[in-house]
Amino acid sequence: MSIAKPTEKEAIEAVREASISIACLMDENCDDLILGLEIEHVQDQITIVENFYDPVPEGVKTYTVQDWVKDNE
């Protein structure tokens, strides 16, 4: 990875890749409640950055991890 300032396209791609990596971690069975909550928090923060660069179209429902879990229990 380059240490030069990334382009906007590179920054967006890095955030998307981080989001995918965190989502994969969330899919793993995690017996550590605190670790699981921290992973969810990181995913929520990445989502904020993703939405800053690539806003969700108006009228589309967005979820935090906690909202999604509640709706899919």
N, C-alpha and C positions, 0 to 999 in steps of 0.2 A: 504494500500500500504506500502510496506517495505521501510525503509529509507536507507537500505544498497545499495551499488552500484549495479545497475541492470546488468543482463547479456546482451549480445548483442541481444539475442532473445527477452528478456523482453523490451529492448529499442526499437527495431523494432516494436514490438506489440503496445507499448505505442504511437509511432508516427502514426501508422496506425489507432489506435482508435481516436487519436486527429484529424486526417484527416477526418475521418467519422463524428465526431462531428461537425467540422467546415462545412463540406459539408451539413449537416442537417440544420445548421444555415443559410447557403446560400439559401437553398430551401424555407425558411420562407419568407413571404413578409415583407421586411424591408423598412419602410418609411423613415428611417434616412439614407441619402446618405453617410454621413461620416462614420457611423457605418458599412454600407455595404462595403465601400471601405476598411476599416480596416479589416473586416472579410476576404475579398478577399486577402489582403496582408498577413494575417496570413496563409491562405491556401497555397499561393505561397511559403512561407518560409518553411512550413511543407513539401511541395513537394520536395524542395531542400534537406531536410534531408532524406526523403524517398529514393530519387534517389542516395544519398550518400551510404546508406546501401544496397539498392536493385536497382542497376542501370537498366535503361531502355535499352532493347536490341538495338544495333545499327540499324539504319534505321527506327525505330519507331518514328512517329511524336509525339512530346510532346507539350502541350499547357500551357500557363499561363491562369489564369481565364479570363483575359481581352481578350486574343486571342480566347478562346473558345466562349465567348460572342459575339465577332465580327463575328465569323464564323457561329454562330447559330441565328443571328438576322433575 
